[in-house]
Amino acid sequence: MRGKSFLINPFCFAALMFLFILISTCRPKPTSYEPTYSIDSSQKKTLSYGVPTQAYYETYSPFINYLNEHLQGIHIQIVSSANFSTFIEKLNNREFDLAIANGIMALDSSRLGYHLAGESIGEEPNVGVILINKDSSINKFSDLKGKSIASLESPALQGYMLPMVYLLKKGLDVNKDIKLKYLESFESVILNVYLGKCSAGFTSIAGWRGFIKRRKEVVSKVVVKWVTPTTPGNTLLIRDNLNEKTAGQLRNLVLEMHKNEEGRKALADLGYLKYVPIDSNTYRPLRYFLVEYRKLIVDPRF
């Protein structure tokens, strides 16, 4: 038995098409999506905290997080620089509301337009260290003659200035007898020594301790050979155009944070025990050191 075939009448087909078009044109057009934005009701003032390099960004994050959790009406964001020299340039241009500073920078704080919030007291004395590669056969100071040494540039106190004066006083003519390789960060210095690209390197004890916590394998090839004399600790700079209420809130919070467990933990990540008030005598030893440095070291920056 043959199956039946169905044919559509041309007139009916045309009627169906007309009906379909009519329905389509009557359908409301979809509206395009437009995102809506809520208004930030916190109205907090954002302040920039300048640190030299990306590595500082990581280590200072818990400290800044602590400040943000306890400040009223203020939010702080970390701003890191590509290298130490760029950080110094930005500091000289007063681009930061707040910034970390060593003792040499602290001496120049008034000219730069910053106030000092407090001196950091470290878990270890604030010293510079001279690292060597264990395969470099460096045993005495004279063995550094003609060798390549990784370093930051001035005004890096522990990472350049202190080690240079220290080695000169030990009989090595650092102005002539060593080959300095200037790098952008303590991390770069340590890695250059680790990889054997430099025989020795200058860094701070805090920079060294912090790095080997993250990169434990480094101690298999790098060792602290010499340690410089101690200097006063780092400080927190507060730009002098911040209103006194904001500056006072920051100072009080920093000086008090060691009195609770959360604050002590944030400080410990920096290798600090606490911040203490600064007086006229805090950085006086570095004034004498700077006079000596200028006499002994050839440095166009000074």
N, C-alpha and C positions, 0 to 999 in steps of 0.2 A: 504494500500500500504506500502510495506516494505521500510524503509529508506536505503539509500546507505551507505556502509562502505568503508573507505579509508585505504588502506594498503601501507606502504612505502617500496619500493624495497630496499633490504639489500645493494645493491651496491650504490644506491643513498644516503642512510643514511651514509655510510662510507665516501662518497665524501664530504657531508656537514660537517661532524666532522673534516675532514682534513682541509677544508677551514677555519673553525672557529679557529682551533689551529694556522694556518698560520697567520691569521689576528692578533691574540692575541700576538704572539711572535714578530711581526713587530711593534707593538704599542710602542712608546717610554716610558721607565720606568720613573715614577715620581721621581723627585729629593727630597731628604729629606730636611725639613725646617731647616735653620740655621739662628738664629737671628743676626741682625747687630746692632752695638752699635755706637752711635755718640760720638764724642770726645767733652769733656767739654771745651768750649772755654773761659770760665770765668777765669780759672787759678787762683782762689782765694785761699789764704792760710787759712786753717781751724785751728781755735784755740779752745781749750777746756775751758769751764767755769765751775768750780767745785762748786757744792752746796751740802749741807749735806744729804738731803733726797728727796724722790719723791715729797713731798708736796712743797718743794722749787722749784722743776722743774716747777710745775704748776704756782706758783705765779711769778716766774722770767721770764716766757716765753714772756710776753709783753715787758719787759725791753730788753731782748736779741733780740727780733724781731726789736725793735727800733734801736738798735746798728747795726744790720745786714743791715737794710735799708739805713743807712747813712755812713757806713764805705766803704772805697775804697780798693779793693783787698783783703779783709778779710771777712771770714765767721766764726761766733762763734756758737758752739754747746754746749748745756748744758749737763753736766755729773753729775748725781746724784749718791749718795752712798747708800748702804743698811741701814746704820745707822750712827750716829754722830761719833762714834769711828773710823769707816772705813774712813770717810771723813778726819779726823785728820791725820790718817796714810798716806793717799794719799798726803795730803798737805805737810807733813813732808818729803815725798819722792819726792817732786816737780813734781808730775804727772800732775798738771794742769797748763795751760798757764795763766789762770785768775781764780780768786776765790773770793767768799764772805768771809769776816773775821770780827770777833768782835774785840773789843779793845785789849784784851789779846793776840790774834793772831797777831794783828798789832804790838805790842811791840816786837814780836819775828820774824817779817818779814825779817829783814836783815839776821839773821842766816839762815832762811829758803830759802833765795835767791829770795825775792820778793820786789818790790817797791809798795808804796801806791799811789793810784790814787786820792783819795779824801774821805772826811768824809760825811756820809749820815746825813742829818738833817730831823728828822721825824715830822710827823703831831702831834705826842705826844712826851713827854720826853722819852728818851731811858732808860727804867727801867725794872726791873724784877718784877713779881707779884707772890703772893702766893694764889693759888686757894683753895677753900674748897667745899666739897659737902654740900649742904644745909641741908641734913639729918644727918650730922656728929656731930652736937652739939658742934662744936668748936667755942668758943666765945673769948677766950683769949689765949695768947701765950703758957701758961702752959698746955692748953688742947691738945696740939700737942704731949705731952710726951707719949711715947709708941705707937704713931700712925704711920701708914704706909704712907710715902710721896713719890709720883711719881716724878722722876727727871731725867734729863740728867746727864752726868758726866762732870767733868772739861775737857777742858777749856771752857765749856759753861758758859758764863758770867751771863746773865740774867736767864738762866735755871738751874743754880746750885750755882755758886760762890757767887753772890750777895745775894741771899736769905739765904744761910748758914751763912754768916757773919751777916746779918741783924737779924736773929733769935737769934744768939748767943749773940748779943748785947742787945737783949730784955730779956735775962735771961734764954734762953733755951739752955741746953748743947747739941748742935746738934751732937757732936762727940760720945755721949753715949745714949741720951734719945729719939732718933727717929729711925724709921726703914725705910731706904731709899730703894726704888725700882727703880733701874736704867732701863731706857727705851731708845728706839732708836730715838725718835723724840718728838717734842712739841705736835704733834697730839696724839701720844700714851699717853703722860702725861695727856692731857685734857680728853681723853676718859676714862682713868682709874679712874679719879675723877668722871666723869659723871656716870659711871657704878657702882660706889661705891666700886671698887676694892682697892682704896686708899682713905684715908680721906682728903688728901690735895695733892697739886702738885705745882712744880716750872715751870714757863715759862716766856717768854718775853711778854711785852704788845703788841708788833707787832704780835707775834705768836697767842696770844689770840684773838685779834681783827680780824685777818685774818681768823681764824678758825670759829668763830661764824658768820661770813658773809656767810659761806658755810653751816654751821650746826646750824641754829638758835634755834633749840630745846634744845641745850646744856644749854642755859642760864636759863632754867626752873629748873635745878638741880645744876648748878655750879655758883659760884660767886667769884669775886676778893675780898679777905679779907684784904690783906696787900700789900703795894707797897714799893719797895726798893728805895734807893737814885738813882739819875740820873747819867749816865755815858756818855762818848762820843759815837757817833754813830758808825755804822759799816763802813767798808771800802771795796774798790775793790782792790785786790792784782793783780799786773802784774809781771809775772816772769821776772827776771832781764836779761835773755838771749834773750829777744825779741829785735829786732832792734829798735833804738830810734824813727825812723819815725813811726813805728807801735804803739809803746807805747805812743808817743806824740799824735797821732791821737785819740787813745782811751781816754786818759786823757782829751783832749779838748772836745771831744764829750760828755763825762759823765758830765763834769763841766758846759756845756752849755745847756744841754737838758731841763732844767727847763724854758728856755726862749721861748719855743713854746708849743702850746697846745698838740700836739702829745706826746712830751717828758714829759710834766707834767702828762698826763694820765698814761703813763708807770710807772712813779715814784709813782703815787698815788696807784697803785696796790700793791706796796711794803710798803705802809704807809709812803713814803718819800715825802718831799717837794722839795729837791734838794741835790746835792753834792757840797761841798765847798772844797777849797784847804786845804791841811794839812801842818802845820808847826811843829816846834820842841816842841811846847807847847800842841798840840792837845791831845795827849794821856798821858801826864805827870801825871795827876791825877790817872791814872790806875797803874802807877809805885808804887805810895804810897799805893794804895789799895792792890797790889800784895804782898808787904812787910807785910802788916797787915794780909792778908789772910794766908800767910805762918806761921805766929805766932799763929793764932787762930784755924785754921782748919787742921785736920789730913787728908792729901791727898798725897798719894804716887807719884802722878804725879808732885808735886811741892816740 
